[in-house]
Amino acid sequence: MRRMLERTNVLLREGCNEDGGWSRQAGEASDVISTAYGLIAMCGQDDPGAAVDAADFLPTARREDGGISATSDSIGPRPFIFTVPSLAEVFTLLALGHRTTQPTPWLPPRARSATW
């Protein structure tokens, strides 16, 4: 499990674009939803650098009306494209919420009930 988590961390860092965001595929421009997923994943890491960079990228997608611009997502069976008007805002807020929340250690159920 530890090896898998370390490899995932390496792949996430390697997939990060220069602007601090992530894209759906290597070589593409960063997009909001991919970056939100990346930010959530990086918030659990000891080094906050990638999470800070991703959090800095997300506001660059804001439109003048305050909304967030994002590429439409797709759902299987491909290639059906769908648009959910607030999807980018939802994922952006979810990701930024992870960034501002301090991680708490996982406690087994018995220890949890004793401390809660």
All heavy atoms as an XYZ file, in Angstrom:
876
protein
N       0.828     -1.175      0.000
C       0.000      0.000      0.000
C       0.884      1.255      0.000
O       0.634      2.189     -0.750
C      -0.918     -0.025      1.214
C      -1.802      1.176      1.295
S      -3.032      1.241      0.020
C      -4.450      0.812      0.940
N       1.915      1.240      0.829
C       2.806      2.405      0.903
C       3.467      2.660     -0.444
O       3.569      3.797     -0.892
C       3.848      2.200      1.993
C       4.828      3.387      2.074
C       5.735      3.313      3.275
N       4.919      3.576      4.447
C       4.982      2.872      5.558
N       5.799      1.858      5.659
N       4.218      3.152      6.580
N       3.922      1.586     -1.106
C       4.562      1.744     -2.415
C       3.587      2.320     -3.437
O       3.938      3.183     -4.240
C       5.107      0.397     -2.878
C       6.250      0.549     -3.851
C       6.928     -0.763     -4.116
N       6.140     -1.425     -5.154
C       5.943     -2.722     -5.227
N       6.451     -3.530     -4.352
N       5.226     -3.231     -6.194
N       2.341      1.869     -3.396
C       1.331      2.373     -4.316
C       1.078      3.862     -4.063
O       0.994      4.660     -5.000
C       0.033      1.601     -4.158
C      -1.063      2.085     -5.090
S      -2.622      1.236     -4.856
C      -3.128      1.881     -3.279
N       0.977      4.259     -2.804
C       0.760      5.671     -2.476
C       1.943      6.537     -2.908
O       1.757      7.639     -3.433
C       0.503      5.832     -0.983
C      -0.837      5.288     -0.494
C      -0.906      5.314      1.022
C      -1.987      6.057     -1.100
N       3.153      6.036     -2.701
C       4.340      6.789     -3.128
C       4.361      6.944     -4.648
O       4.667      8.022     -5.164
C       5.608      6.096     -2.635
C       5.803      6.205     -1.139
C       6.921      5.313     -0.617
O       7.568      4.596     -1.416
O       7.148      5.333      0.604
N       4.030      5.889     -5.364
C       4.014      5.947     -6.839
C       2.927      6.905     -7.330
O       3.143      7.668     -8.263
C       3.790      4.535     -7.411
C       3.771      4.503     -8.914
C       5.136      4.799     -9.488
N       5.051      4.713    -10.935
C       5.662      5.538    -11.756
N       6.435      6.490    -11.294
N       5.535      5.408    -13.049
N       1.774      6.878     -6.686
C       0.701      7.795     -7.040
C       1.135      9.232     -6.836
O       0.889     10.104     -7.682
C      -0.561      7.494     -6.205
O      -0.957      6.154     -6.464
C      -1.691      8.438     -6.536
N       1.820      9.495     -5.735
C       2.318     10.840     -5.452
C       3.297     11.292     -6.530
O       3.224     12.427     -7.020
C       2.972     10.872     -4.071
C       3.366     12.260     -3.647
O       2.785     13.248     -4.074
N       4.366     12.338     -2.800
N       4.192     10.417     -6.939
C       5.159     10.743     -7.990
C       4.429     11.036     -9.298
O       4.717     12.037     -9.974
C       6.181      9.599     -8.177
C       6.996      9.787     -9.444
C       7.093      9.501     -6.966
N       3.473     10.191     -9.666
C       2.735     10.400    -10.914
C       1.947     11.714    -10.883
O       1.885     12.430    -11.888
C       1.801      9.228    -11.186
C       2.499      7.924    -11.568
C       1.501      6.775    -11.606
C       3.220      8.062    -12.894
N       1.345     12.032     -9.757
C       0.623     13.299     -9.641
C       1.562     14.480     -9.827
O       1.256     15.435    -10.542
C      -0.070     13.399     -8.283
C      -1.424     12.728     -8.187
C      -1.855     12.606     -6.735
C      -2.458     13.492     -8.988
N       2.699     14.437     -9.175
C       3.659     15.544     -9.306
C       4.187     15.665    -10.731
O       4.349     16.759    -11.244
C       4.801     15.385     -8.311
C       4.349     15.622     -6.888
C       5.506     15.509     -5.910
N       5.035     15.630     -4.562
C       4.750     16.772     -3.951
N       4.906     17.897     -4.593
N       4.321     16.792     -2.718
N       4.452     14.531    -11.366
C       4.944     14.559    -12.748
C       3.883     15.065    -13.716
O       4.201     15.651    -14.733
C       5.419     13.168    -13.170
C       6.708     12.740    -12.504
C       7.100     11.309    -12.829
O       6.313     10.582    -13.493
O       8.194     10.900    -12.400
N       2.617     14.829    -13.413
C       1.537     15.241    -14.292
C       1.125     16.692    -14.143
O       0.342     17.202    -14.940
N       1.663     17.353    -13.142
C       1.307     18.749    -12.895
C       1.952     19.646    -13.953
O       3.130     19.491    -14.275
C       1.774     19.150    -11.497
S       1.219     20.769    -10.983
N       1.180     20.562    -14.504
C       1.696     21.493    -15.511
C       2.435     22.655    -14.856
O       2.324     22.881    -13.654
C       0.534     22.030    -16.364
C      -0.062     20.958    -17.242
O       0.617     20.033    -17.661
N      -1.342     21.080    -17.523
N       3.167     23.405    -15.663
C       3.960     24.536    -15.172
C       3.116     25.589    -14.458
O       3.601     26.268    -13.567
C       4.709     25.194    -16.342
C       5.699     24.279    -17.014
C       7.121     24.668    -16.709
O       7.356     25.812    -16.297
O       7.987     23.802    -16.884
N       1.832     25.712    -14.854
C       0.977     26.736    -14.249
C       0.371     26.293    -12.924
O      -0.409     27.009    -12.313
C      -0.132     27.159    -15.217
C      -1.028     26.009    -15.652
O      -0.916     24.888    -15.095
O      -1.847     26.234    -16.561
N       0.713     25.082    -12.454
C       0.209     24.573    -11.190
C      -1.034     23.721    -11.324
O      -1.495     23.132    -10.356
N      -1.591     23.644    -12.537
C      -2.802     22.862    -12.753
C      -2.515     21.514    -13.381
O      -1.377     21.208    -13.729
N      -3.568     20.737    -13.514
C      -3.497     19.441    -14.192
C      -4.430     19.468    -15.387
O      -5.362     20.262    -15.449
C      -3.927     18.307    -13.260
C      -2.865     17.844    -12.320
C      -1.968     16.845    -12.517
C      -2.599     18.359    -11.014
N      -1.160     16.711    -11.419
C      -1.524     17.629    -10.478
C      -3.163     19.373    -10.235
C      -1.016     17.863     -9.212
C      -2.640     19.619     -8.978
C      -1.579     18.866     -8.481
N      -4.160     18.564    -16.324
C      -5.012     18.437    -17.508
C      -5.532     17.013    -17.584
O      -5.076     16.141    -16.854
C      -4.211     18.777    -18.760
O      -3.060     17.953    -18.849
N      -6.480     16.806    -18.486
C      -7.040     15.457    -18.638
C      -6.016     14.486    -19.184
O      -5.986     13.326    -18.815
C      -8.246     15.491    -19.560
C      -9.398     16.233    -18.954
C     -10.554     16.239    -19.899
N     -11.580     17.141    -19.381
C     -12.789     17.204    -19.828
N     -13.149     16.437    -20.829
N     -13.650     18.038    -19.304
N      -5.185     14.970    -20.111
C      -4.158     14.127    -20.710
C      -2.858     14.905    -20.771
O      -2.861     16.133    -20.877
C      -4.568     13.698    -22.114
C      -5.776     12.797    -22.116
C      -6.110     12.294    -23.514
O      -5.374     12.517    -24.465
N      -7.231     11.609    -23.641
N      -1.747     14.184    -20.750
C      -0.430     14.815    -20.823
C      -0.326     15.683    -22.070
O      -0.802     15.312    -23.145
C       0.652     13.740    -20.840
N       0.248     16.849    -21.911
C       0.456     17.757    -23.026
C      -0.686     18.727    -23.266
O      -0.545     19.652    -24.060
N      -1.817     18.535    -22.613
C      -2.947     19.453    -22.775
C      -2.835     20.590    -21.753
O      -2.127     20.480    -20.760
C      -4.276     18.721    -22.556
C      -4.612     17.734    -23.646
C      -5.970     17.072    -23.435
O      -6.593     17.296    -22.368
O      -6.393     16.330    -24.324
N      -3.574     21.656    -22.019
C      -3.612     22.786    -21.080
C      -4.344     22.362    -19.805
O      -5.222     21.497    -19.830
C      -4.338     23.968    -21.726
N      -3.971     22.980    -18.716
C      -4.621     22.697    -17.434
C      -6.091     23.050    -17.497
O      -6.487     23.999    -18.167
C      -3.961     23.517    -16.320
O      -2.614     23.146    -16.168
N      -6.904     22.275    -16.793
C      -8.327     22.591    -16.709
C      -8.768     22.543    -15.245
O      -8.110     21.940    -14.397
C      -9.168     21.659    -17.587
C      -9.185     20.233    -17.103
O      -9.999     19.919    -16.216
O      -8.385     19.430    -17.604
N      -9.866     23.206    -14.969
C     -10.327     23.396    -13.596
C     -10.669     22.081    -12.906
O     -10.251     21.835    -11.772
C     -11.546     24.340    -13.574
C     -12.172     24.400    -12.202
C     -11.127     25.725    -14.023
N     -11.442     21.233    -13.559
C     -11.900     20.021    -12.884
C     -10.743     19.064    -12.616
O     -10.611     18.522    -11.518
C     -13.049     19.365    -13.666
C     -14.252     20.321    -13.652
C     -13.415     18.005    -13.078
C     -15.418     19.908    -14.491
N      -9.849     18.883    -13.570
C      -8.673     18.034    -13.342
C      -7.802     18.614    -12.229
O      -7.276     17.874    -11.397
C      -7.850     17.905    -14.627
O      -8.595     17.278    -15.637
N      -7.656     19.929    -12.218
C      -6.855     20.575    -11.187
C      -7.506     20.426     -9.811
O      -6.818     20.203     -8.810
C      -6.627     22.061    -11.522
O      -5.925     22.121    -12.775
C      -5.816     22.762    -10.449
N      -8.825     20.512     -9.760
C      -9.513     20.313     -8.483
C      -9.253     18.903     -7.953
O      -8.953     18.728     -6.767
C     -11.010     20.565     -8.647
N      -9.337     17.899     -8.829
C      -9.028     16.531     -8.408
C      -7.579     16.444     -7.916
O      -7.295     15.821     -6.900
C      -9.221     15.537     -9.554
C     -10.638     15.231     -9.923
C     -11.010     15.148    -11.266
C     -11.621     14.998     -8.969
C     -12.307     14.838    -11.635
C     -12.920     14.694     -9.337
C     -13.259     14.612    -10.668
O     -14.537     14.309    -11.041
N      -6.666     17.034     -8.665
C      -5.255     17.014     -8.281
C      -5.022     17.695     -6.946
O      -4.268     17.201     -6.102
N      -5.665     18.826     -6.740
C      -5.518     19.558     -5.477
C      -6.000     18.707     -4.307
O      -5.327     18.602     -3.280
C      -6.285     20.878     -5.532
C      -6.389     21.681     -4.238
C      -5.040     21.945     -3.614
C      -7.126     22.986     -4.490
N      -7.145     18.073     -4.451
C      -7.667     17.224     -3.375
C      -6.670     16.111     -3.055
O      -6.380     15.841     -1.885
C      -9.040     16.644     -3.761
C     -10.084     17.767     -3.778
C      -9.454     15.533     -2.792
C     -11.401     17.388     -4.433
N      -6.110     15.487     -4.081
C      -5.144     14.408     -3.866
C      -3.872     14.912     -3.199
O      -3.308     14.243     -2.337
C      -4.804     13.733     -5.192
N      -3.418     16.101     -3.563
C      -2.161     16.620     -3.030
C      -2.295     17.182     -1.618
O      -1.300     17.342     -0.919
C      -1.584     17.679     -3.963
C      -1.188     17.155     -5.337
S      -0.165     15.647     -5.321
C       1.317     16.205     -4.531
N      -3.493     17.465     -1.181
C      -3.674     18.025      0.162
C      -3.265     17.058      1.263
O      -2.976     17.482      2.373
C      -5.125     18.460      0.376
S      -5.488     20.014     -0.444
N      -3.214     15.789      0.983
C      -2.811     14.816      1.990
C      -1.313     14.582      2.049
O      -0.849     13.765      2.830
N      -0.543     15.294      1.242
C       0.899     15.079      1.186
C       1.630     15.960      2.200
O       1.142     17.011      2.590
C       1.422     15.384     -0.226
C       0.719     14.626     -1.315
C       0.777     13.126     -1.113
O       1.818     12.577     -0.785
N      -0.347     12.466     -1.275
N       2.812     15.524      2.602
C       3.615     16.297      3.555
C       4.091     17.618      2.969
O       4.177     18.610      3.660
C       4.831     15.482      4.021
C       4.420     14.291      4.867
O       3.344     14.358      5.506
O       5.168     13.305      4.891
N       4.432     17.613      1.672
C       4.913     18.828      1.011
C       3.724     19.539      0.383
O       3.121     19.031     -0.555
C       5.946     18.461     -0.049
C       6.460     19.668     -0.822
O       6.111     20.810     -0.471
O       7.224     19.453     -1.776
N       3.373     20.724      0.863
C       2.189     21.417      0.358
C       2.405     22.164     -0.953
O       1.475     22.762     -1.479
C       1.866     22.404      1.480
C       3.209     22.733      2.051
C       3.994     21.438      1.969
N       3.608     22.135     -1.525
C       3.921     22.928     -2.711
C       2.956     22.760     -3.867
O       2.447     23.736     -4.415
N       2.681     21.521     -4.255
C       1.791     21.286     -5.396
C       0.371     21.723     -5.079
O      -0.325     22.253     -5.944
C       1.814     19.806     -5.796
N      -0.064     21.532     -3.844
C      -1.416     21.963     -3.460
C      -1.525     23.480     -3.498
O      -2.531     24.025     -3.950
C      -1.759     21.431     -2.071
N      -0.490     24.163     -3.059
C      -0.497     25.634     -3.094
C      -0.536     26.118     -4.532
O      -1.310     27.023     -4.877
C       0.735     26.209     -2.347
C       0.876     27.694     -2.585
C       0.635     25.903     -0.858
N       0.270     25.515     -5.405
C       0.279     25.907     -6.820
C      -1.083     25.674     -7.472
O      -1.567     26.507     -8.243
C       1.354     25.131     -7.586
C       2.768     25.530     -7.177
O       2.937     26.589     -6.527
O       3.697     24.768     -7.492
N      -1.715     24.545     -7.160
C      -3.033     24.247     -7.729
C      -4.072     25.238     -7.216
O      -4.915     25.717     -7.981
C      -3.447     22.821     -7.384
N      -3.997     25.564     -5.928
C      -4.935     26.542     -5.359
C      -4.732     27.916     -5.999
O      -5.687     28.673     -6.154
C      -4.761     26.620     -3.848
N      -3.516     28.237     -6.394
C      -3.252     29.498     -7.089
C      -3.784     29.470     -8.526
O      -4.188     30.491     -9.064
C      -1.750     29.798     -7.126
C      -1.195     30.221     -5.771
O      -2.000     30.574     -4.871
O       0.032     30.189     -5.618
N      -3.783     28.287     -9.148
C      -4.271     28.173    -10.525
C      -5.785     28.356    -10.620
O      -6.283     29.004    -11.546
C      -3.885     26.808    -11.129
C      -4.585     26.531    -12.425
C      -4.114     27.082    -13.611
C      -5.734     25.756    -12.469
C      -4.777     26.852    -14.817
C      -6.401     25.516    -13.664
C      -5.920     26.070    -14.830
N      -6.527     27.761     -9.704
C      -7.990     27.723     -9.820
C      -8.643     29.088    -10.007
O      -9.516     29.226    -10.866
C      -8.597     26.969     -8.630
C      -8.331     25.462     -8.653
C      -8.807     24.824     -7.359
C      -8.991     24.811     -9.850
N      -8.262     30.129     -9.278
C      -8.924     31.430     -9.487
C      -8.666     32.045    -10.862
O      -9.409     32.928    -11.285
C      -8.339     32.317     -8.393
C      -7.806     31.387     -7.373
C      -7.385     30.154     -8.119
N      -7.661     31.562    -11.586
C      -7.379     32.125    -12.907
C      -8.473     31.781    -13.909
O      -8.544     32.388    -14.978
C      -6.016     31.645    -13.464
O      -6.076     30.238    -13.718
C      -4.887     31.959    -12.491
N      -9.328     30.826    -13.566
C     -10.414     30.418    -14.464
C     -11.707     31.195    -14.209
O     -12.715     30.936    -14.859
C     -10.674     28.921    -14.312
N     -11.685     32.146    -13.289
C     -12.907     32.911    -12.989
C     -13.265     33.827    -14.140
O     -12.430     34.478    -14.737
C     -12.712     33.763    -11.737
C     -12.828     32.943    -10.484
C     -12.857     33.763     -9.263
N     -14.109     34.508     -9.193
C     -14.364     35.426     -8.300
N     -13.462     35.728     -7.402
N     -15.511     36.053     -8.287
N     -14.551     33.871    -14.419
C     -15.079     34.786    -15.422
C     -15.442     36.107    -14.743
O     -15.457     36.214    -13.524
C     -16.338     34.179    -16.062
C     -16.102     32.873    -16.786
C     -17.370     32.398    -17.487
N     -18.522     32.377    -16.603
C     -19.026     31.286    -16.022
N     -18.471     30.119    -16.228
N     -20.093     31.364    -15.249
N     -15.787     37.090    -15.542
C     -16.180     38.392    -14.989
C     -17.413     38.302    -14.103
O     -17.551     39.056    -13.141
C     -16.417     39.400    -16.116
C     -15.135     39.971    -16.670
C     -15.402     41.128    -17.605
O     -16.396     41.858    -17.403
O     -14.611     41.297    -18.544
N     -18.307     37.356    -14.408
C     -19.526     37.226    -13.601
C     -19.292     36.438    -12.310
O     -20.212     36.196    -11.543
C     -20.656     36.593    -14.412
C     -20.391     35.141    -14.784
O     -19.349     34.571    -14.397
O     -21.247     34.560    -15.477
N     -18.055     36.028    -12.053
C     -17.714     35.303    -10.834
C     -17.750     33.795    -10.971
O     -17.270     33.083    -10.105
N     -18.329     33.298    -12.059
C     -18.358     31.852    -12.294
C     -16.990     31.334    -12.696
O     -16.045     32.101    -12.876
N     -16.900     30.047    -12.864
C     -15.644     29.403    -13.240
C     -15.820     28.758    -14.603
O     -16.787     28.029    -14.830
C     -15.259     28.318    -12.218
C     -15.253     28.880    -10.804
C     -13.967     27.656    -12.592
C     -13.957     29.272    -10.233
N     -14.891     29.019    -15.506
C     -14.932     28.408    -16.833
C     -14.295     27.025    -16.779
O     -13.258     26.835    -16.153
C     -14.165     29.268    -17.839
O     -14.808     30.494    -18.002
N     -14.949     26.074    -17.421
C     -14.402     24.716    -17.457
C     -14.844     24.023    -18.735
O     -15.881     24.346    -19.311
C     -14.874     23.918    -16.252
N     -14.058     23.058    -19.140
C     -14.381     22.216    -20.280
C     -15.484     21.252    -19.865
O     -15.462     20.733    -18.749
C     -13.130     21.417    -20.702
O     -12.069     22.332    -20.916
C     -13.381     20.613    -21.957
N     -16.428     21.003    -20.757
C     -17.484     20.043    -20.450
C     -16.873     18.682    -20.167
O     -15.855     18.306    -20.743
C     -18.453     19.930    -21.622
O     -19.118     21.142    -21.818
N     -17.513     17.951    -19.297
C     -17.051     16.618    -18.945
C     -17.731     15.612    -19.859
O     -18.618     15.965    -20.633
C     -17.395     16.335    -17.483
C     -16.412     15.372    -16.842
O     -15.664     14.702    -17.575
O     -16.397     15.284    -15.613
N     -17.336     14.355    -19.791
C     -17.991     13.327    -20.591
C     -18.318     12.152    -19.697
O     -17.757     11.983    -18.617
C     -17.105     12.901    -21.765
O     -15.923     12.328    -21.286
N     -19.237     11.336    -20.157
C     -19.675     10.179    -19.389
C     -19.812      9.001    -20.338
O     -20.112      9.175    -21.514
C     -21.009     10.502    -18.672
C     -21.373      9.411    -17.682
C     -22.130     10.727    -19.660
C     -22.518      9.786    -16.754
N     -19.547      7.816    -19.856
C     -19.638      6.634    -20.694
C     -21.065      6.214    -20.924
O     -21.927      6.550    -20.151
N     -21.382      5.507    -21.990
C     -20.389      5.197    -23.019
C     -20.016      6.440    -23.819
O     -20.875      7.242    -24.152
C     -21.091      4.163    -23.895
C     -22.543      4.393    -23.682
C     -22.694      4.943    -22.290
N     -18.762      6.602    -24.032
C     -18.253      7.771    -24.723
C     -18.826      7.836    -26.126
O     -19.163      6.813    -26.673
C     -16.724      7.734    -24.771
C     -16.097      7.567    -23.392
C     -15.624      8.865    -22.862
N     -14.870      8.887    -21.643
C     -15.294      8.641    -20.428
N     -16.501      8.202    -20.230
N     -14.531      8.789    -19.387
N     -18.908      8.896    -26.793
C     -18.455     10.250    -26.478
C     -19.608     11.190    -26.122
O     -19.686     12.287    -26.629
C     -17.793     10.683    -27.768
C     -18.687     10.078    -28.821
C     -19.181      8.768    -28.219
N     -20.523     10.783    -25.278
C     -21.615     11.669    -24.913
C     -21.092     12.778    -24.008
O     -20.556     12.520    -22.940
C     -22.743     10.902    -24.223
C     -23.351      9.864    -25.109
C     -23.164      8.521    -24.857
C     -24.092     10.238    -26.219
C     -23.715      7.556    -25.684
C     -24.650      9.295    -27.055
C     -24.456      7.947    -26.792
N     -21.249     14.007    -24.448
C     -20.791     15.171    -23.683
C     -21.977     15.720    -22.901
O     -23.089     15.775    -23.403
C     -20.251     16.265    -24.634
C     -19.106     15.709    -25.488
C     -19.828     17.499    -23.864
C     -17.875     15.320    -24.724
N     -21.727     16.122    -21.679
C     -22.792     16.745    -20.915
C     -22.257     18.010    -20.263
O     -21.066     18.143    -20.024
C     -23.384     15.791    -19.878
C     -22.439     15.430    -18.758
C     -22.458     16.142    -17.567
C     -21.553     14.378    -18.878
C     -21.597     15.816    -16.524
C     -20.691     14.043    -17.846
C     -20.718     14.763    -16.666
N     -23.132     18.922    -20.004
C     -22.745     20.169    -19.353
C     -23.581     20.340    -18.098
O     -24.800     20.255    -18.143
C     -22.971     21.370    -20.292
O     -22.172     21.168    -21.463
C     -22.579     22.663    -19.619
N     -22.925     20.542    -16.995
C     -23.578     20.861    -15.731
C     -23.084     22.258    -15.383
O     -21.898     22.441    -15.090
C     -23.210     19.848    -14.624
C     -23.847     20.230    -13.302
C     -23.591     18.443    -15.044
N     -23.951     23.266    -15.451
C     -23.503     24.652    -15.315
C     -22.654     24.950    -14.080
O     -21.739     25.746    -14.146
C     -24.809     25.444    -15.281
C     -25.781     24.590    -16.014
C     -25.382     23.175    -15.699
N     -22.917     24.322    -12.960
C     -22.164     24.657    -11.750
C     -21.084     23.635    -11.403
O     -20.488     23.708    -10.332
C     -23.129     24.808    -10.568
O     -23.807     23.585    -10.355
N     -20.811     22.695    -12.295
C     -19.843     21.642    -11.995
C     -18.466     22.193    -11.645
O     -17.849     21.771    -10.663
C     -19.741     20.679    -13.177
C     -18.958     19.400    -12.930
C     -19.683     18.530    -11.917
C     -18.776     18.631    -14.233
N     -17.983     23.140    -12.406
C     -16.655     23.706    -12.138
C     -16.615     24.406    -10.785
O     -15.642     24.286    -10.038
C     -16.262     24.673    -13.245
N     -17.674     25.146    -10.456
C     -17.717     25.835     -9.167
C     -17.746     24.840     -8.011
O     -17.066     25.016     -6.998
C     -18.936     26.765     -9.080
C     -18.813     28.014     -9.912
C     -19.282     27.850    -11.356
O     -19.571     26.707    -11.778
O     -19.360     28.861    -12.059
N     -18.529     23.767     -8.171
C     -18.633     22.762     -7.116
C     -17.275     22.123     -6.847
O     -16.826     22.036     -5.695
C     -19.681     21.683     -7.492
C     -19.604     20.483     -6.568
C     -21.069     22.281     -7.483
N     -16.593     21.685     -7.897
C     -15.303     21.041     -7.702
C     -14.239     22.015     -7.204
O     -13.383     21.654     -6.405
C     -14.847     20.320     -8.974
C     -15.503     18.994     -9.148
C     -16.507     18.829    -10.085
C     -15.157     17.908     -8.363
C     -17.137     17.603    -10.243
C     -15.789     16.688     -8.514
C     -16.776     16.534     -9.453
N     -14.287     23.249     -7.659
C     -13.335     24.248     -7.182
C     -13.513     24.486     -5.692
O     -12.538     24.484     -4.925
C     -13.492     25.565     -7.955
O     -13.195     25.309     -9.335
C     -12.562     26.640     -7.435
N     -14.740     24.691     -5.256
C     -14.987     24.916     -3.827
C     -14.641     23.691     -2.990
O     -14.071     23.812     -1.900
C     -16.441     25.324     -3.602
C     -16.806     26.702     -4.132
C     -18.314     26.933     -4.028
C     -16.042     27.794     -3.394
N     -14.964     22.508     -3.495
C     -14.617     21.282     -2.789
C     -13.103     21.172     -2.609
O     -12.607     20.894     -1.511
C     -15.146     20.069     -3.562
C     -14.801     18.690     -2.984
C     -15.501     18.489     -1.640
C     -15.212     17.605     -3.967
N     -12.364     21.428     -3.686
C     -10.903     21.329     -3.628
C     -10.311     22.380     -2.701
O      -9.435     22.079     -1.885
C     -10.316     21.464     -5.029
N     -10.774     23.613     -2.812
C     -10.238     24.666     -1.945
C     -10.591     24.392     -0.487
O      -9.820     24.727      0.412
C     -10.740     26.028     -2.394
C     -10.179     26.494     -3.741
C     -10.873     27.782     -4.186
C      -8.671     26.687     -3.681
N     -11.731     23.771     -0.241
C     -12.087     23.377      1.121
C     -11.117     22.355      1.685
O     -10.770     22.398      2.865
N     -10.636     21.463      0.853
C      -9.623     20.506      1.298
C      -8.321     21.227      1.630
O      -7.616     20.854      2.551
C      -9.359     19.452      0.222
C     -10.322     18.335      0.220
N     -11.599     18.460     -0.269
C     -10.217     17.064      0.661
C     -12.227     17.309     -0.138
N     -11.418     16.446      0.427
N      -8.014     22.235      0.865
C      -6.755     22.970      1.066
C      -6.748     23.716      2.393
O      -5.729     23.861      3.026
C      -6.544     23.954     -0.093
C      -5.332     24.813      0.007
C      -4.059     23.975     -0.113
N      -2.911     24.806      0.148
C      -2.141     24.692      1.219
N      -2.380     23.774      2.123
N      -1.112     25.470      1.391
N      -7.885     24.190      2.826
C      -7.915     24.986      4.050
C      -8.224     24.152      5.287
O      -8.225     24.665      6.382
C      -8.974     26.111      3.938
O     -10.253     25.522      3.718
C      -8.629     27.063      2.825
N      -8.466     22.868      5.105
C      -8.769     22.005      6.231
C      -7.535     21.210      6.603
O      -6.914     20.589      5.760
C      -9.913     21.028      5.857
O     -11.030     21.793      5.444
C     -10.278     20.142      7.021
N      -7.176     21.232      7.859
C      -6.033     20.452      8.328
C      -6.413     18.980      8.359
O      -7.486     18.631      8.851
C      -5.620     20.900      9.737
C      -5.079     22.306      9.786
C      -3.797     22.432      8.988
O      -2.947     21.545      9.012
N      -3.652     23.524      8.273
N      -5.548     18.108      7.831
C      -5.867     16.687      7.867
C      -5.887     16.183      9.306
O      -5.122     16.646     10.142
C      -4.749     16.035      7.060
C      -3.660     17.036      7.020
C      -4.283     18.390      7.206
N      -6.775     15.267      9.589
C      -6.815     14.654     10.908
C      -6.414     13.195     10.773
O      -6.728     12.554      9.771
C      -8.235     14.738     11.513
O      -9.143     14.149     10.601
C      -8.637     16.179     11.759
N      -5.710     12.674     11.760
C      -5.284     11.280     11.659
C      -6.481     10.344     11.719
O      -7.467     10.620     12.404
C      -4.374     11.097     12.875
C      -4.763     12.172     13.823
C      -5.297     13.315     13.001
N      -6.367      9.250     10.990
C      -7.422      8.252     11.022
C      -7.326      7.501     12.334
O      -6.253      7.114     12.781
C      -7.264      7.282      9.870
C      -8.331      6.238      9.877
C      -9.572      6.370      9.342
C      -8.273      4.936     10.455
N     -10.295      5.228      9.547
C      -9.523      4.330     10.237
C      -7.299      4.235     11.145
C      -9.814      3.054     10.665
C      -7.595      2.956     11.578
C      -8.838      2.381     11.332
N      -8.461      7.314     12.982
C      -8.508      6.543     14.223
C      -9.401      5.330     14.022
O     -10.464      5.437     13.422
C      -9.089      7.397     15.359
C      -8.298      8.632     15.765
C      -9.104      9.455     16.755
C      -6.969      8.231     16.368
N      -8.986      4.179     14.546
C      -9.861      3.025     14.459
C     -11.161      3.297     15.231
O     -11.184      4.122     16.129
C      -9.055      1.886     15.100
C      -7.792      2.476     15.566
C      -7.735      3.905     15.191
N     -12.254      2.600     14.895
C     -13.548      2.890     15.528
C     -13.528      2.935     17.049
O     -14.130      3.803     17.651
C     -14.449      1.759     15.012
C     -13.839      1.383     13.713
C     -12.348      1.581     13.878
N     -12.822      2.022     17.722
C     -12.792      2.034     19.192
C     -12.126      3.285     19.730
O     -12.622      3.921     20.638
C     -12.053      0.807     19.717
C     -12.885     -0.403     19.679
C     -12.263     -1.499     20.478
N     -13.050     -2.685     20.213
C     -12.583     -3.897     20.206
N     -11.319     -4.106     20.468
N     -13.363     -4.904     19.951
N     -10.994      3.670     19.140
C     -10.293      4.869     19.606
C     -11.111      6.113     19.293
O     -11.134      7.060     20.070
C      -8.929      4.962     18.935
N     -11.812      6.110     18.163
C     -12.616      7.249     17.766
C     -13.747      7.488     18.768
O     -13.999      8.600     19.197
C     -13.185      7.017     16.370
C     -13.770      8.200     15.739
C     -14.174      7.942     14.325
N     -13.660      6.658     13.867
C     -14.017      6.063     12.773
N     -14.893      6.596     11.994
N     -13.524      4.918     12.422
N     -14.428      6.420     19.162
C     -15.546      6.588     20.080
C     -15.072      7.074     21.447
O     -15.801      7.771     22.134
C     -16.339      5.282     20.212
O     -15.509      4.286     20.777
N     -13.851      6.767     21.813
C     -13.323      7.223     23.092
C     -12.950      8.700     23.056
O     -12.977      9.375     24.074
C     -12.102      6.403     23.480
N     -12.602      9.217     21.854
C     -12.169     10.618     21.758
C     -13.280     11.541     21.317
O     -13.172     12.741     21.473
C     -10.989     10.749     20.773
O     -11.414     10.316     19.491
C      -9.784      9.970     21.252
N     -14.360     11.019     20.726
C     -15.425     11.870     20.222
C     -16.439     12.024     21.273
O     -17.340     12.069     21.658
C     -16.011     11.338     18.944
C     -15.069     11.498     17.804
C     -13.824     12.042     17.826
C     -15.274     11.101     16.460
N     -13.252     11.999     16.599
C     -14.117     11.434     15.733
C     -16.297     10.498     15.787
C     -13.981     11.185     14.384
C     -16.164     10.262     14.448
C     -15.006     10.594     13.758
